Amino acid sequence: MRGYLPVTAEEISVFLKTGSMECGPLYAPTIKFLTANNDLDEEQGEFLLSMLAADEAMEMRSDFAGPAFILALEITDSQISEHGENFVNLIENGRWEDVQCAFLVSPDGEELTWLATQEISAALPQWLKG
């Protein structure tokens, strides 16, 4: 299952350095979400969840003109402690090895730019500058 984690550039930096991070709720296609949105295909559902994460990422910024980010993590059922309506909580810290990609949220919060995990460390210094 893919979970979408809203994060700041500073959180990405620490996560990348340590390989581990306490994760708040990850937006994910839970049973409740899939049931409530049974008219959406998988791609549409993933998009909706990523946009919910984008909204939260926009609110998390310390500088409201600065960038907002989402990390997409691939998680297994054995890592999940709780299923909510459209989120999951993890039993333990998230692992950097589970990060599949990052998304840069556009300034208006309407678009996401996909970044491969290999691109994150190269882009991070610029993101930290704001």
OpenMM code with the backbone's topology and positions (N, CA, C; nanometers):
from openmm import Vec3, app, unit

residues = "MET ARG GLY TYR LEU PRO VAL THR ALA GLU GLU ILE SER VAL PHE LEU LYS THR GLY SER MET GLU CYS GLY PRO LEU TYR ALA PRO THR ILE LYS PHE LEU THR ALA ASN ASN ASP LEU ASP GLU GLU GLN GLY GLU PHE LEU LEU SER MET LEU ALA ALA ASP GLU ALA MET GLU MET ARG SER ASP PHE ALA GLY PRO ALA PHE ILE LEU ALA LEU GLU ILE THR ASP SER GLN ILE SER GLU HIS GLY GLU ASN PHE VAL ASN LEU ILE GLU ASN GLY ARG TRP GLU ASP VAL GLN CYS ALA PHE LEU VAL SER PRO ASP GLY GLU GLU LEU THR TRP LEU ALA THR GLN GLU ILE SER ALA ALA LEU PRO GLN TRP LEU LYS GLY".split()
positions = [
    Vec3(0.0854, -0.1160, 0.0000),
    Vec3(0.0000, 0.0000, 0.0000),
    Vec3(0.0905, 0.1229, 0.0000),
    Vec3(0.0501, 0.2214, -0.0751),
    Vec3(0.1247, 0.3467, -0.0786),
    Vec3(0.0597, 0.4462, 0.0164),
    Vec3(0.1439, 0.5105, 0.0965),
    Vec3(0.0980, 0.6141, 0.1878),
    Vec3(0.1655, 0.7451, 0.1535),
    Vec3(0.0936, 0.8537, 0.1684),
    Vec3(0.1439, 0.9865, 0.1334),
    Vec3(0.1650, 1.0676, 0.2607),
    Vec3(0.2895, 1.1097, 0.2816),
    Vec3(0.3293, 1.1786, 0.4034),
    Vec3(0.3640, 1.3240, 0.3740),
    Vec3(0.2863, 1.4190, 0.4257),
    Vec3(0.3218, 1.5599, 0.4096),
    Vec3(0.4430, 1.5903, 0.4982),
    Vec3(0.5413, 1.6601, 0.4412),
    Vec3(0.6651, 1.6891, 0.5152),
    Vec3(0.7186, 1.8262, 0.4778),
    Vec3(0.8089, 1.8751, 0.5632),
    Vec3(0.8827, 1.9975, 0.5329),
    Vec3(1.0189, 1.9577, 0.4768),
    Vec3(1.0885, 2.0529, 0.4190),
    Vec3(1.2236, 2.0262, 0.3677),
    Vec3(1.3155, 1.9834, 0.4816),
    Vec3(1.3000, 2.0450, 0.5974),
    Vec3(1.3829, 2.0103, 0.7128),
    Vec3(1.3587, 1.8651, 0.7550),
    Vec3(1.2335, 1.8221, 0.7530),
    Vec3(1.2025, 1.6829, 0.7879),
    Vec3(1.2617, 1.5859, 0.6863),
    Vec3(1.2559, 1.6231, 0.5587),
    Vec3(1.3174, 1.5378, 0.4560),
    Vec3(1.4671, 1.5241, 0.4834),
    Vec3(1.5323, 1.6341, 0.5172),
    Vec3(1.6756, 1.6333, 0.5438),
    Vec3(1.7118, 1.5385, 0.6580),
    Vec3(1.6387, 1.5483, 0.7683),
    Vec3(1.6649, 1.4613, 0.8835),
    Vec3(1.6352, 1.3155, 0.8483),
    Vec3(1.5245, 1.2916, 0.7804),
    Vec3(1.4846, 1.1558, 0.7398),
    Vec3(1.5923, 1.0944, 0.6511),
    Vec3(1.6419, 1.1701, 0.5564),
    Vec3(1.7451, 1.1211, 0.4651),
    Vec3(1.8739, 1.0879, 0.5399),
    Vec3(1.9119, 1.1720, 0.6350),
    Vec3(2.0368, 1.1512, 0.7111),
    Vec3(2.0274, 1.0329, 0.8060),
    Vec3(1.9134, 1.0193, 0.8736),
    Vec3(1.9010, 0.9163, 0.9772),
    Vec3(1.8445, 0.7847, 0.9252),
    Vec3(1.7717, 0.7915, 0.8136),
    Vec3(1.7099, 0.6709, 0.7585),
    Vec3(1.5805, 0.6311, 0.8273),
    Vec3(1.5385, 0.7111, 0.9262),
    Vec3(1.4202, 0.6782, 1.0046),
    Vec3(1.3525, 0.8073, 1.0482),
    Vec3(1.2180, 0.8030, 1.0582),
    Vec3(1.1464, 0.9224, 1.1018),
    Vec3(1.0123, 0.8828, 1.1610),
    Vec3(0.9769, 0.9480, 1.2695),
    Vec3(0.8429, 0.9291, 1.3243),
    Vec3(0.7456, 0.9930, 1.2260),
    Vec3(0.6522, 0.9159, 1.1801),
    Vec3(0.5584, 0.9644, 1.0793),
    Vec3(0.4220, 0.9861, 1.1422),
    Vec3(0.3659, 1.1014, 1.1144),
    Vec3(0.2276, 1.1236, 1.1509),
    Vec3(0.1416, 1.0389, 1.0591),
    Vec3(0.0145, 1.0608, 1.0580),
    Vec3(-0.0701, 0.9817, 0.9682),
    Vec3(-0.0252, 0.9933, 0.8221),
    Vec3(-0.0287, 0.8812, 0.7528),
    Vec3(-0.0023, 0.8770, 0.6094),
    Vec3(-0.1370, 0.8611, 0.5395),
    Vec3(-0.1641, 0.9473, 0.4446),
    Vec3(-0.2869, 0.9335, 0.3654),
    Vec3(-0.2732, 0.8074, 0.2808),
    Vec3(-0.3725, 0.7185, 0.2924),
    Vec3(-0.3610, 0.5876, 0.2280),
    Vec3(-0.4992, 0.5334, 0.1919),
    Vec3(-0.5027, 0.4423, 0.0931),
    Vec3(-0.6304, 0.3852, 0.0484),
    Vec3(-0.6807, 0.2767, 0.1437),
    Vec3(-0.7351, 0.3203, 0.2572),
    Vec3(-0.7893, 0.2264, 0.3550),
    Vec3(-0.9223, 0.1688, 0.3039),
    Vec3(-0.9697, 0.0679, 0.3712),
    Vec3(-1.0978, 0.0071, 0.3339),
    Vec3(-1.2089, 0.1119, 0.3376),
    Vec3(-1.2106, 0.1940, 0.4420),
    Vec3(-1.3130, 0.2981, 0.4531),
    Vec3(-1.3035, 0.3959, 0.3357),
    Vec3(-1.1815, 0.4347, 0.2992),
    Vec3(-1.1629, 0.5270, 0.1877),
    Vec3(-1.2104, 0.4629, 0.0574),
    Vec3(-1.1701, 0.3391, 0.0340),
    Vec3(-1.2089, 0.2702, -0.0901),
    Vec3(-1.3598, 0.2519, -0.0992),
    Vec3(-1.4228, 0.2218, 0.0133),
    Vec3(-1.5684, 0.2040, 0.0152),
    Vec3(-1.6390, 0.3365, -0.0131),
    Vec3(-1.5919, 0.4427, 0.0492),
    Vec3(-1.6546, 0.5741, 0.0304),
    Vec3(-1.6305, 0.6308, -0.1085),
    Vec3(-1.5263, 0.5832, -0.1753),
    Vec3(-1.4893, 0.6355, -0.3079),
    Vec3(-1.4864, 0.5239, -0.4117),
    Vec3(-1.5836, 0.4339, -0.4054),
    Vec3(-1.5840, 0.3177, -0.4954),
    Vec3(-1.6064, 0.3541, -0.6419),
    Vec3(-1.6389, 0.4806, -0.6692),
    Vec3(-1.6552, 0.5248, -0.8074),
    Vec3(-1.5227, 0.5659, -0.8708),
    Vec3(-1.4155, 0.5705, -0.7904),
    Vec3(-1.2839, 0.6092, -0.8422),
    Vec3(-1.2016, 0.4860, -0.8750),
    Vec3(-1.1234, 0.4950, -0.9831),
    Vec3(-1.0295, 0.3862, -1.0077),
    Vec3(-0.9066, 0.4080, -0.9195),
    Vec3(-0.8131, 0.3149, -0.9226),
    Vec3(-0.6960, 0.3209, -0.8340),
    Vec3(-0.6162, 0.4498, -0.8519),
    Vec3(-0.5936, 0.4881, -0.9761),
    Vec3(-0.5158, 0.6087, -1.0042),
    Vec3(-0.5864, 0.7340, -0.9516),
    Vec3(-0.7162, 0.7425, -0.9708),
    Vec3(-0.7919, 0.8579, -0.9218),
    Vec3(-0.7902, 0.8634, -0.7691),
    Vec3(-0.8012, 0.7480, -0.7057),
    Vec3(-0.7956, 0.7415, -0.5595),
    Vec3(-0.6604, 0.7861, -0.5071),
    Vec3(-0.5536, 0.7399, -0.5715),
    Vec3(-0.4183, 0.7799, -0.5309),
    Vec3(-0.4001, 0.9308, -0.5491),
    Vec3(-0.4536, 0.9845, -0.6565),
    Vec3(-0.4436, 1.1291, -0.6801),
    Vec3(-0.5169, 1.2059, -0.5698),
    Vec3(-0.6379, 1.1624, -0.5359),
    Vec3(-0.7148, 1.2295, -0.4320),
    Vec3(-0.6390, 1.2274, -0.2990),
    Vec3(-0.5825, 1.1134, -0.2634),
    Vec3(-0.5061, 1.1028, -0.1390),
    Vec3(-0.3825, 1.1923, -0.1409),
    Vec3(-0.3137, 1.1960, -0.2543),
    Vec3(-0.1941, 1.2808, -0.2632),
    Vec3(-0.2315, 1.4282, -0.2526),
    Vec3(-0.3470, 1.4658, -0.3037),
    Vec3(-0.3897, 1.6057, -0.2925),
    Vec3(-0.4316, 1.6402, -0.1494),
    Vec3(-0.4873, 1.5444, -0.0761),
    Vec3(-0.5147, 1.5671, 0.0658),
    Vec3(-0.3843, 1.5903, 0.1411),
    Vec3(-0.2831, 1.5103, 0.1083),
    Vec3(-0.1512, 1.5280, 0.1700),
    Vec3(-0.0915, 1.6621, 0.1298),
    Vec3(-0.1126, 1.7036, 0.0050),
    Vec3(-0.0608, 1.8325, -0.0422),
    Vec3(-0.1220, 1.9478, 0.0364),
    Vec3(-0.2520, 1.9398, 0.0637),
    Vec3(-0.3180, 2.0440, 0.1428),
    Vec3(-0.2536, 2.0557, 0.2807),
    Vec3(-0.2291, 1.9427, 0.3431),
    Vec3(-0.1657, 1.9451, 0.4754),
    Vec3(-0.0219, 1.9957, 0.4665),
    Vec3(0.0503, 1.9545, 0.3637),
    Vec3(0.1890, 1.9997, 0.3459),
    Vec3(0.1948, 2.1513, 0.3307),
    Vec3(0.0982, 2.2075, 0.2613),
    Vec3(0.0929, 2.3535, 0.2444),
    Vec3(0.0753, 2.4221, 0.3800),
    Vec3(-0.0032, 2.3635, 0.4674),
    Vec3(-0.0279, 2.4213, 0.5994),
    Vec3(0.0926, 2.4068, 0.6923),
    Vec3(0.1789, 2.3089, 0.6671),
    Vec3(0.2928, 2.2811, 0.7537),
    Vec3(0.4107, 2.3754, 0.7313),
    Vec3(0.4113, 2.4477, 0.6223),
    Vec3(0.5256, 2.5328, 0.5899),
    Vec3(0.5428, 2.6428, 0.6938),
    Vec3(0.6666, 2.6667, 0.7334),
    Vec3(0.6934, 2.7775, 0.8258),
    Vec3(0.6937, 2.9100, 0.7506),
    Vec3(0.7363, 2.9047, 0.6250),
    Vec3(0.7347, 3.0221, 0.5372),
    Vec3(0.6276, 2.9948, 0.4326),
    Vec3(0.5169, 3.0648, 0.4422),
    Vec3(0.4039, 3.0323, 0.3554),
    Vec3(0.4301, 3.0573, 0.2081),
    Vec3(0.5422, 3.1199, 0.1755),
    Vec3(0.5797, 3.1344, 0.0352),
    Vec3(0.6734, 3.0221, -0.0076),
    Vec3(0.7220, 2.9449, 0.0883),
    Vec3(0.8180, 2.8385, 0.0591),
    Vec3(0.7525, 2.7131, 0.0039),
    Vec3(0.8355, 2.6178, -0.0344),
    Vec3(0.7844, 2.4946, -0.0951),
    Vec3(0.7225, 2.3983, 0.0069),
    Vec3(0.6343, 2.3144, -0.0413),
    Vec3(0.5700, 2.2088, 0.0376),
    Vec3(0.5994, 2.0754, -0.0309),
    Vec3(0.6037, 1.9690, 0.0482),
    Vec3(0.6458, 1.8390, -0.0045),
    Vec3(0.5605, 1.7254, 0.0481),
    Vec3(0.5615, 1.6179, -0.0293),
    Vec3(0.4994, 1.4914, 0.0098),
    Vec3(0.6012, 1.3823, -0.0206),
    Vec3(0.6119, 1.2862, 0.0688),
    Vec3(0.6883, 1.1654, 0.0408),
    Vec3(0.5895, 1.0505, 0.0249),
    Vec3(0.6107, 0.9685, -0.0756),
    Vec3(0.5284, 0.8494, -0.0961),
    Vec3(0.6062, 0.7291, -0.0437),
    Vec3(0.5480, 0.6600, 0.0527),
    Vec3(0.6111, 0.5426, 0.1118),
    Vec3(0.5321, 0.4186, 0.0769),
    Vec3(0.6010, 0.3124, 0.0456),
    Vec3(0.5377, 0.1831, 0.0229),
    Vec3(0.5418, 0.1094, 0.1557),
    Vec3(0.4247, 0.0798, 0.2100),
    Vec3(0.4174, 0.0169, 0.3413),
    Vec3(0.3390, -0.1130, 0.3329),
    Vec3(0.3651, -0.1996, 0.4293),
    Vec3(0.2954, -0.3282, 0.4344),
    Vec3(0.1952, -0.3263, 0.5495),
    Vec3(0.1011, -0.4178, 0.5462),
    Vec3(0.0015, -0.4280, 0.6529),
    Vec3(0.0671, -0.4496, 0.7889),
    Vec3(0.1803, -0.5208, 0.7904),
    Vec3(0.2464, -0.5495, 0.9188),
    Vec3(0.3081, -0.4241, 0.9814),
    Vec3(0.3229, -0.3160, 0.9061),
    Vec3(0.3778, -0.1913, 0.9589),
    Vec3(0.2691, -0.0999, 1.0153),
    Vec3(0.1433, -0.1335, 0.9933),
    Vec3(0.0324, -0.0453, 1.0277),
    Vec3(-0.0238, -0.0783, 1.1655),
    Vec3(-0.0386, 0.0269, 1.2481),
    Vec3(-0.0989, 0.0091, 1.3804),
    Vec3(-0.2460, 0.0472, 1.3816),
    Vec3(-0.2849, 0.1383, 1.2912),
    Vec3(-0.4222, 0.1889, 1.2918),
    Vec3(-0.4643, 0.2288, 1.1514),
    Vec3(-0.5878, 0.1956, 1.1175),
    Vec3(-0.6495, 0.2378, 0.9921),
    Vec3(-0.7562, 0.3406, 1.0253),
    Vec3(-0.7505, 0.4564, 0.9617),
    Vec3(-0.8550, 0.5569, 0.9778),
    Vec3(-0.9375, 0.5640, 0.8507),
    Vec3(-1.0108, 0.6719, 0.8379),
    Vec3(-1.0973, 0.6876, 0.7210),
    Vec3(-1.0166, 0.6976, 0.5916),
    Vec3(-0.9097, 0.7769, 0.5937),
    Vec3(-0.8264, 0.7933, 0.4738),
    Vec3(-0.6787, 0.7990, 0.5099),
    Vec3(-0.6436, 0.7391, 0.6239),
    Vec3(-0.5048, 0.7418, 0.6694),
    Vec3(-0.4712, 0.6144, 0.7456),
    Vec3(-0.3406, 0.5927, 0.7608),
    Vec3(-0.2897, 0.4865, 0.8469),
    Vec3(-0.1823, 0.5465, 0.9366),
    Vec3(-0.1669, 0.4859, 1.0536),
    Vec3(-0.0558, 0.5163, 1.1423),
    Vec3(0.0342, 0.3945, 1.1467),
    Vec3(0.1626, 0.4192, 1.1569),
    Vec3(0.2599, 0.3110, 1.1596),
    Vec3(0.2916, 0.2683, 1.3023),
    Vec3(0.3283, 0.1427, 1.3179),
    Vec3(0.3684, 0.0883, 1.4475),
    Vec3(0.5008, 0.1516, 1.4911),
    Vec3(0.5940, 0.1613, 1.3970),
    Vec3(0.7272, 0.2134, 1.4247),
    Vec3(0.7561, 0.3292, 1.3320),
    Vec3(0.8737, 0.3872, 1.3469),
    Vec3(0.9153, 0.4949, 1.2578),
    Vec3(0.9128, 0.4500, 1.1125),
    Vec3(0.8861, 0.5450, 1.0235),
    Vec3(0.8978, 0.5178, 0.8813),
    Vec3(1.0447, 0.4992, 0.8457),
    Vec3(1.0713, 0.4225, 0.7422),
    Vec3(1.2086, 0.3944, 0.6991),
    Vec3(1.2337, 0.4600, 0.5641),
    Vec3(1.3495, 0.5233, 0.5510),
    Vec3(1.3837, 0.5881, 0.4250),
    Vec3(1.3810, 0.4875, 0.3106),
    Vec3(1.4175, 0.3643, 0.3372),
    Vec3(1.4186, 0.2618, 0.2323),
    Vec3(1.2792, 0.2366, 0.1746),
    Vec3(1.1740, 0.2772, 0.2463),
    Vec3(1.0370, 0.2607, 0.1975),
    Vec3(0.9891, 0.3782, 0.1132),
    Vec3(1.0692, 0.4859, 0.1087),
    Vec3(1.0315, 0.6035, 0.0297),
    Vec3(1.0468, 0.5685, -0.1187),
    Vec3(0.9392, 0.5890, -0.1933),
    Vec3(0.9376, 0.5566, -0.3361),
    Vec3(0.9647, 0.6790, -0.4230),
    Vec3(0.9224, 0.7953, -0.3757),
    Vec3(0.9418, 0.9186, -0.4501),
    Vec3(0.9010, 1.0356, -0.3627),
    Vec3(0.9257, 1.1549, -0.4133),
    Vec3(0.8812, 1.2778, -0.3465),
    Vec3(0.7975, 1.3563, -0.4457),
    Vec3(0.7154, 1.4432, -0.3926),
    Vec3(0.6385, 1.5355, -0.4747),
    Vec3(0.6613, 1.6761, -0.4216),
    Vec3(0.6896, 1.7667, -0.5117),
    Vec3(0.6965, 1.9086, -0.4800),
    Vec3(0.5591, 1.9653, -0.5122),
    Vec3(0.4982, 2.0289, -0.4147),
    Vec3(0.3644, 2.0848, -0.4321),
    Vec3(0.3775, 2.2248, -0.4919),
    Vec3(0.3007, 2.2529, -0.5950),
    Vec3(0.3060, 2.3849, -0.6591),
    Vec3(0.2619, 2.4923, -0.5592),
    Vec3(0.3041, 2.6178, -0.5804),
    Vec3(0.2684, 2.7254, -0.4867),
    Vec3(0.1180, 2.7409, -0.4628),
    Vec3(0.0361, 2.7058, -0.5620),
    Vec3(-0.1085, 2.7164, -0.5423),
    Vec3(-0.1701, 2.5871, -0.4879),
    Vec3(-0.0882, 2.4838, -0.4691),
    Vec3(-0.1354, 2.3573, -0.4139),
    Vec3(-0.2135, 2.2715, -0.5101),
    Vec3(-0.2148, 2.3081, -0.6371),
    Vec3(-0.2975, 2.2372, -0.7356),
    Vec3(-0.2225, 2.1325, -0.8176),
    Vec3(-0.0890, 2.1381, -0.8167),
    Vec3(-0.0103, 2.0453, -0.8981),
    Vec3(0.1019, 1.9855, -0.8167),
    Vec3(0.1397, 1.8640, -0.8545),
    Vec3(0.2501, 1.7944, -0.7904),
    Vec3(0.3568, 1.7639, -0.8947),
    Vec3(0.4819, 1.7901, -0.8594),
    Vec3(0.5944, 1.7546, -0.9459),
    Vec3(0.6626, 1.6337, -0.8847),
    Vec3(0.6689, 1.5251, -0.9612),
    Vec3(0.7267, 1.3991, -0.9145),
    Vec3(0.8777, 1.4059, -0.9190),
    Vec3(0.9418, 1.3521, -0.8148),
    Vec3(1.0876, 1.3434, -0.8093),
    Vec3(1.1271, 1.2032, -0.7652),
    Vec3(1.2179, 1.1430, -0.8387),
    Vec3(1.2703, 1.0123, -0.8004),
    Vec3(1.3508, 1.0268, -0.6719),
    Vec3(1.3622, 0.9194, -0.5966),
    Vec3(1.4373, 0.9257, -0.4709),
    Vec3(1.5814, 0.9715, -0.4950),
    Vec3(1.6387, 0.9354, -0.6095),
    Vec3(1.7760, 0.9747, -0.6408),
    Vec3(1.7900, 1.1252, -0.6600),
    Vec3(1.6813, 1.1936, -0.6907),
    Vec3(1.6853, 1.3377, -0.7140),
    Vec3(1.6704, 1.4191, -0.5845),
    Vec3(1.6238, 1.3556, -0.4794),
    Vec3(1.5919, 1.4279, -0.3565),
    Vec3(1.7160, 1.4910, -0.2949),
    Vec3(1.8234, 1.4143, -0.2778),
    Vec3(1.9421, 1.4690, -0.2114),
    Vec3(2.0041, 1.5827, -0.2914),
    Vec3(1.9964, 1.5764, -0.4233),
    Vec3(2.0509, 1.6845, -0.5058),
    Vec3(1.9671, 1.8115, -0.4951),
    Vec3(1.8357, 1.7968, -0.4811),
    Vec3(1.7454, 1.9123, -0.4745),
    Vec3(1.7343, 1.9698, -0.3337),
    Vec3(1.7696, 1.8919, -0.2340),
    Vec3(1.7495, 1.9309, -0.0950),
    Vec3(1.8154, 2.0638, -0.0560),
    Vec3(1.9397, 2.0907, -0.0933),
    Vec3(1.9989, 2.2198, -0.0542),
    Vec3(1.9159, 2.3402, -0.1013),
    Vec3(1.8623, 2.3326, -0.2211),
    Vec3(1.7787, 2.4406, -0.2720),
    Vec3(1.6485, 2.4516, -0.1941),
    Vec3(1.5896, 2.3365, -0.1611),
    Vec3(1.4654, 2.3358, -0.0852),
    Vec3(1.4864, 2.3965, 0.0538),
    Vec3(1.5997, 2.3658, 0.1163),
    Vec3(1.6263, 2.4176, 0.2495),
    Vec3(1.6459, 2.5682, 0.2515),
    Vec3(1.6865, 2.6245, 0.1379),
    Vec3(1.7009, 2.7690, 0.1267),
    Vec3(1.5647, 2.8376, 0.1196),
    Vec3(1.4641, 2.7604, 0.0766),
    Vec3(1.3293, 2.8162, 0.0667),
    Vec3(1.3087, 2.8752, -0.0617),
] * unit.nanometer
topology = app.Topology()
chain = topology.addChain("A")
for resn in residues:
    res = topology.addResidue(resn, chain)
    for name in ("N", "CA", "C"):
        topology.addAtom(name, app.Element.getBySymbol(name[0]), res)
